[in-house]
Amino acid sequence: MANIKLSNVVKKYPSATVIHGVDLTINEGEFVVFVGPSGCGKSTLLRLIAGLEEITDGVLEIDNAVVNHVDPAERGIAMVFQSYALYPHMSVEQNMGFALRMNNVPKKEVQERVQQAAEILQLDHLMSRKPKALSGGQRQRVAIGRAIVRNPKVFLFDEPLSNLDAELRVDMRLQIAKLHEDLKSTMIYVTHDQVEAMTLADKIVVLRDGKIEQVGTPLELYRSPANEFVAGFIGSPKMNMLPANVVSKNQNTVVIELPNASEITVNADTTGLEVGSEVMFGIRPEHIYVDQKLENQVLFKTDAVERLGNSTYLFGEFGGHTDCRVHLPWDKEVRRGETLSLTFNSSDCHLFHKGICISNT
């Protein structure tokens, strides 16, 4: 295990700066996920840690040692890529032990390390197979096994599940989580899939345009997003966001008016907020209820219904906004065009002023 510290790390190319002064500390044994939209810099940041890209400015420390100019092979890091990159003419056993053999590790030790990794990944019955005889999930496990045998201080994963179908992605997520629990190693995982981030991470780093928007546990980001971007990115389905105006306020609550004149009470820090101020109101689809007596009530016109058996998704209009979603955790008979009474608690509401979250959730 190793800790990692980035201090004001910058990456510039001749045409653009892609990482802007990133400060981040990753503790020993943490599973940290870099998440964000395509082009946000998450893979570049991972490659800087791995030494596959040169840092333009700032300091990178691994295990309390500055490694800015240390060769990738000397950083104690193993990386698993999106592409399996297996040798097609080699067996599973040969692929997993290849790097060790190239480093002149004794044959017996190679066998022991490969066997241990195979048992962890449940590959011991596939050792003689070639990659073409393996499923996508099995190939990815071989690629992970190739990293395990090196006994690295840090594992780096660069979107390792993006080539797998939905069912295999779920299975591999569980296996990677179990792997972290078994090895207790420091792991950094890059993905654009916020579901992977929420289910795997001890700590999530949300990136946008080469800058960190927020760092926290999955539930911290879900319950208390720092700004509109994080609120909209974390959570599936995404948070409903509606423009509003401040009608009245006191020290701990604010009454806002939606475009259709509906009024909603939100728990918020109202310091610096004036009556008439433009704000953005947010409520997660799963925090909306039907026909219950709660603090806030709005009418919802249903445009589409998705019934999944164990839950129901409603799409439609409330508060003068036409792209709203409701997630009910049960099977409910709702017809297209039906108008429902929706309610939600003030404590579940989010309020953003000038992009920054001011609600007390």
LOFIKE-170320 format. One line per field, with one value per residue (C-alpha): chain; x, y, z; residue number from 1. Coordinates in steps of 0.001 Angstrom, whole numbers. Each point is the difference from the previous one (the first is absolute). Example, Ala and Ser with C-alpha at 12.3 -4.5 7.8 and 13.67 -1.06 7.14 Angstrom:
REM residues 2
ch <- (A, A)
c1 <- (12300, 1370)
c2 <- (-4500, 3440)
c3 <- (7800, -660)
i <- (1, 2)
//
This chain:
REM residues 361
ch <- (A, A, A, A, A, A, A, A, A, A, A, A, A, A, A, A, A, A, A, A, A, A, A, A, A, A, A, A, A, A, A, A, A, A, A, A, A, A, A, A, A, A, A, A, A, A, A, A, A, A, A, A, A, A, A, A, A, A, A, A, A, A, A, A, A, A, A, A, A, A, A, A, A, A, A, A, A, A, A, A, A, A, A, A, A, A, A, A, A, A, A, A, A, A, A, A, A, A, A, A, A, A, A, A, A, A, A, A, A, A, A, A, A, A, A, A, A, A, A, A, A, A, A, A, A, A, A, A, A, A, A, A, A, A, A, A, A, A, A, A, A, A, A, A, A, A, A, A, A, A, A, A, A, A, A, A, A, A, A, A, A, A, A, A, A, A, A, A, A, A, A, A, A, A, A, A, A, A, A, A, A, A, A, A, A, A, A, A, A, A, A, A, A, A, A, A, A, A, A, A, A, A, A, A, A, A, A, A, A, A, A, A, A, A, A, A, A, A, A, A, A, A, A, A, A, A, A, A, A, A, A, A, A, A, A, A, A, A, A, A, A, A, A, A, A, A, A, A, A, A, A, A, A, A, A, A, A, A, A, A, A, A, A, A, A, A, A, A, A, A, A, A, A, A, A, A, A, A, A, A, A, A, A, A, A, A, A, A, A, A, A, A, A, A, A, A, A, A, A, A, A, A, A, A, A, A, A, A, A, A, A, A, A, A, A, A, A, A, A, A, A, A, A, A, A, A, A, A, A, A, A, A, A, A, A, A, A, A, A, A, A, A, A, A, A, A, A, A, A, A, A, A, A, A, A, A, A, A, A, A, A)
c1 <- (0, 1043, -1378, -60, 116, -420, 935, -1012, 470, -263, 100, 447, 176, 1081, -3627, -1711, 233, -1939, 762, -242, 1814, -1452, 482, -955, 988, -717, 569, 1473, -2495, -2664, -2088, -252, -2056, 601, -3297, -1215, -1172, 2135, 2913, 25, 3618, -542, 2032, 2730, 247, 301, 2761, 1876, -54, 1150, 2831, -1339, -343, 2473, -1192, 376, -31, -709, 1089, -1061, 892, -463, 709, 1334, 2639, -53, -294, -381, 3005, -44, -385, -3492, 1481, 1574, -3148, -1455, -3133, -1971, -2534, -3052, -1203, -3309, 1556, 936, 3291, 522, 2461, -2221, 2572, 544, -2127, -1599, 2875, 2630, -1739, -202, 3626, 1533, 1205, 1575, 1878, 1286, 1350, 1798, -2088, 790, -2302, -1342, -906, -1733, -2099, -908, -1018, -2011, -1779, -846, -1424, -1941, -1634, -958, -1584, -1471, 2075, 1794, -2156, 791, 3801, 665, -2492, 949, -1735, -2220, -1621, -930, -2995, 462, -266, 2546, 2434, -324, 675, 3172, 1075, -646, 1892, 2977, 20, -462, 3047, 2262, -953, -320, -394, -2812, -2491, -1200, -3132, -808, -3667, 599, -3656, -1064, 378, -2297, -3757, -2289, -236, 3756, 639, -2055, 1836, 3437, -865, -675, 3236, 2087, -1616, 799, 3548, 527, -1383, 2332, 3187, -502, 1968, -210, -2108, -850, -2795, -1031, -3514, -2635, -2698, -1183, -1703, 3436, 1337, -2790, 223, 3802, 1534, 1109, 541, -1160, 1835, -2343, 1870, -1060, 2234, 3181, -1051, -1350, -3597, -428, 1626, -1932, -1587, -2768, -2721, 1571, -143, -3523, -1405, 2033, 1219, 2184, -1482, -2433, 2471, 599, -3720, -875, 2787, -339, -3214, -1975, -2410, 1361, -1334, -2920, 1229, -2456, 610, -1715, -124, 226, -3367, 903, 2622, 1022, 3243, -380, -2697, -894, -3250, 510, -2382, 212, -832, -3666, -370, 213, 1690, 2470, 1722, 3665, 2388, 2949, 2708, -1513, 3046, 408, -3256, -2511, -3713, -272, 3335, 165, 784, -87, -2202, 929, -1816, 1045, -2598, 147, -797, -3383, -3128, -3558, -3065, 1791, -372, 3460, 1209, 19, -2566, -65, -2164, 1668, -1306, 1191, 1384, 1562, 121, 2615, -1198, 2820, -1916, 1836, -97, -1610, 1563, -2208, 988, -1902, -530, -171, 777, -97, 2894, -586, 2989, -732, 401, -1526, 1221, -2538, 1367, -3025, -2174, -2629, -2725, 346, -1385, 1603, -1619, -1050, 539, 1405, 573, 3707, 1469, 3493, 1773, 1806, 3000, 317, 36, 3157, 453, 2759, 899, 2464, 754, 954, -2112, -1440, -2565, 328, -499)
c2 <- (0, 3590, 3491, 2433, 3782, 2431, 3621, 2642, -2488, 1510, -1642, 2173, -919, 2469, 691, -173, -472, -3133, -272, 3235, -4, -3159, -565, -3447, -2425, -3733, -1982, -3489, -2719, 2369, -797, 3350, 522, 2815, 781, 2596, 516, -830, 2416, 1088, -1176, -3100, -2385, 2630, 351, -3775, -91, 2741, -2141, -3020, 1956, -529, 3773, 2603, 2515, 3580, 1569, -991, -2938, -3647, -2133, -3751, -1521, 3398, 128, 2493, -1992, 2723, -1305, -3640, -2610, -1613, -3431, 1295, 1556, -3238, 354, -2501, 1219, -1711, 1539, 62, -2297, -3404, 11, -3754, -1956, -2196, -2786, -365, -1868, 1681, -1176, 1284, 3371, 519, -890, 1721, 3189, -2022, -2213, 3075, 1290, -3294, -957, -3635, -2525, -1398, 3468, 813, -3150, 785, 3587, -964, -2796, 2302, 2641, -2649, -1230, 3538, 619, -3505, -666, -3141, -2265, 2106, 139, -1938, 1897, 2604, 3424, -876, -2745, 2437, 2274, 3767, -159, -2815, 1931, 3038, -2165, -1275, 3610, 746, -3151, 1171, 3107, -1910, -2254, 3050, 752, 3750, 2741, 1537, -1368, 2321, -883, 1969, -722, -3761, -1006, 2166, -2835, -2353, -432, 1163, -3337, -567, 3548, -667, -3289, 1567, 2942, -2470, -1853, 3183, 1080, -3417, 217, 3285, -1478, -3011, 1838, 3187, 1808, 3639, 137, 2827, -653, 2171, -139, 2197, -2205, 1563, -3282, -1675, 2916, -191, -3773, -409, 3074, 824, 3499, 1591, 2787, 1867, 1702, 2571, 1758, -1145, 1276, -1747, 990, -2015, -2824, -2151, -3326, -1154, 920, 3399, 877, -1392, 1761, 3214, 890, 3087, 1475, -500, -2045, -2609, -108, -718, -2505, -2145, -1993, -2154, 1116, 3520, 2697, 2136, 3601, 2892, 3776, 1960, 3352, 786, 1160, 248, -1214, -301, -1213, -3704, -284, 1633, 12, -143, 354, -2331, 1164, -1066, 1979, -3081, 854, -2327, 259, -1041, -275, 2213, 2391, 3297, 2172, 2412, -1139, 2713, -111, -208, -1781, -2567, -3498, -3578, -2499, -3685, -3135, -3592, -2239, -2527, 2680, 776, -1718, -388, 948, 387, 2923, 1576, 3611, 774, -891, 433, -1314, -2332, -698, -3411, -175, -3493, -2981, -2738, -2887, -2366, -2246, 933, 3737, 2591, 2949, 2960, 2691, 3217, 3603, 1741, 3512, 1216, -2272, -2750, -2308, -1310, -3533, -1890, -3372, -1966, -3095, -2120, -1080, 2720, 216, 3437, 991, 2363, 3440, -619, 2834, -992, 1815, -233, 811, 207, 1076, 3326, -1890, -1936, 3144, 1558, 3689, 1553, 3674, 1029, -3710, -665, -2191, 1963, -2553, -1648, -3664)
c3 <- (0, -560, 462, -2923, 121, -2890, 689, -2558, -2861, -3476, -3423, -3071, -3648, -2697, -890, 3402, 3766, 979, 3743, 1988, 3345, 1540, 3750, 1267, 2758, -264, 3177, 310, -885, -1370, -3053, -1790, -3146, -2499, -1676, -2453, -3584, -3017, -363, 3658, 530, 2126, -2205, -437, 3774, 338, -2623, 1858, 3130, -1990, -1622, -3523, -344, 1240, 2614, -1233, 3452, 3585, 2159, 40, 3023, 357, 3394, 1172, -2778, -2893, -3244, -2661, -1903, 1131, -2745, -94, 670, 3222, 1491, 1396, -2094, -2104, -2550, -1505, -3260, -1816, -2604, 1402, -1997, 412, -2128, -2201, -394, 3773, 2531, 3008, 2174, -2447, -380, 3749, 603, -3028, 1747, 2803, -2440, -1852, 3322, 633, 3014, 958, -1675, 3267, 1284, -3297, 322, 3601, -740, -3080, 1858, 2890, -2338, -1936, 3204, 1037, -3424, -393, -3109, 1189, -2219, -3107, 205, -3220, -2169, -2595, 33, -2985, 2124, 2793, 529, 302, 3775, 198, -2190, 2233, 3056, -1679, -584, 3687, 984, -2039, 2207, 3265, -504, 27, 3630, -713, 2578, -2060, -2543, -2767, -1994, -3159, -872, 197, -414, -2919, -2541, 1931, -293, 2803, 1849, -76, 1198, 3124, 610, -507, 2286, 2777, -704, 22, 3289, 1484, -1355, 1820, 3193, -287, -998, 2054, -2724, -1041, -3171, -2392, -2472, -2938, -1393, -1628, 1558, 3257, 1016, 17, 2011, 2590, 470, 78, 1590, 3495, -1387, -3258, -1820, -2365, -2843, -2572, -2530, 1738, 3430, 3101, 708, 3205, 1972, 2464, 791, -2352, 2508, 732, -3697, -327, 3046, -30, -3511, -26, -3175, -2870, -2038, 2718, 840, -3619, -542, 3135, 274, -2413, -1281, 182, 2307, -1182, -360, -345, -119, 2777, 1776, 3707, 1446, 3677, 2445, 3616, 1541, -833, -2666, -3274, -1977, -3751, -2929, -3006, -3557, 364, 3274, 2267, 3291, 1749, 3374, 139, 2945, -963, 1140, -1113, 735, -2923, -1605, -849, -778, -3787, -411, -2799, 1303, -1253, 1819, 49, 1150, -661, -1733, 2860, 2599, -1564, 1306, -1267, 2056, 3336, 2403, -21, 184, -3724, -2621, -3785, -2823, -2507, -3508, -1193, -3540, 118, 2365, 358, 2175, 967, 2393, 3187, -747, -2252, -1816, -912, -2497, -329, 1110, 3332, 1109, -3606, -990, -2579, 550, 3502, 1341, 2896, 1288, 2039, 1783, -791, -2913, -444, -2616, -1594, -3387, -2476, 339, 3616, 2481, 3384, 3274, 835, 3401, 1480, 3172, 304, 1385, -3282, -2155, -1417, -758, -2094, -190, -2700, -499, 3642, 2277, 2958, 1248, 3398, -910)
i <- (1, 2, 3, 4, 5, 6, 7, 8, 9, 10, 11, 12, 13, 14, 15, 16, 17, 18, 19, 20, 21, 22, 23, 24, 25, 26, 27, 28, 29, 30, 31, 32, 33, 34, 35, 36, 37, 38, 39, 40, 41, 42, 43, 44, 45, 46, 47, 48, 49, 50, 51, 52, 53, 54, 55, 56, 57, 58, 59, 60, 61, 62, 63, 64, 65, 66, 67, 68, 69, 70, 71, 72, 73, 74, 75, 76, 77, 78, 79, 80, 81, 82, 83, 84, 85, 86, 87, 88, 89, 90, 91, 92, 93, 94, 95, 96, 97, 98, 99, 100, 101, 102, 103, 104, 105, 106, 107, 108, 109, 110, 111, 112, 113, 114, 115, 116, 117, 118, 119, 120, 121, 122, 123, 124, 125, 126, 127, 128, 129, 130, 131, 132, 133, 134, 135, 136, 137, 138, 139, 140, 141, 142, 143, 144, 145, 146, 147, 148, 149, 150, 151, 152, 153, 154, 155, 156, 157, 158, 159, 160, 161, 162, 163, 164, 165, 166, 167, 168, 169, 170, 171, 172, 173, 174, 175, 176, 177, 178, 179, 180, 181, 182, 183, 184, 185, 186, 187, 188, 189, 190, 191, 192, 193, 194, 195, 196, 197, 198, 199, 200, 201, 202, 203, 204, 205, 206, 207, 208, 209, 210, 211, 212, 213, 214, 215, 216, 217, 218, 219, 220, 221, 222, 223, 224, 225, 226, 227, 228, 229, 230, 231, 232, 233, 234, 235, 236, 237, 238, 239, 240, 241, 242, 243, 244, 245, 246, 247, 248, 249, 250, 251, 252, 253, 254, 255, 256, 257, 258, 259, 260, 261, 262, 263, 264, 265, 266, 267, 268, 269, 270, 271, 272, 273, 274, 275, 276, 277, 278, 279, 280, 281, 282, 283, 284, 285, 286, 287, 288, 289, 290, 291, 292, 293, 294, 295, 296, 297, 298, 299, 300, 301, 302, 303, 304, 305, 306, 307, 308, 309, 310, 311, 312, 313, 314, 315, 316, 317, 318, 319, 320, 321, 322, 323, 324, 325, 326, 327, 328, 329, 330, 331, 332, 333, 334, 335, 336, 337, 338, 339, 340, 341, 342, 343, 344, 345, 346, 347, 348, 349, 350, 351, 352, 353, 354, 355, 356, 357, 358, 359, 360, 361)
//
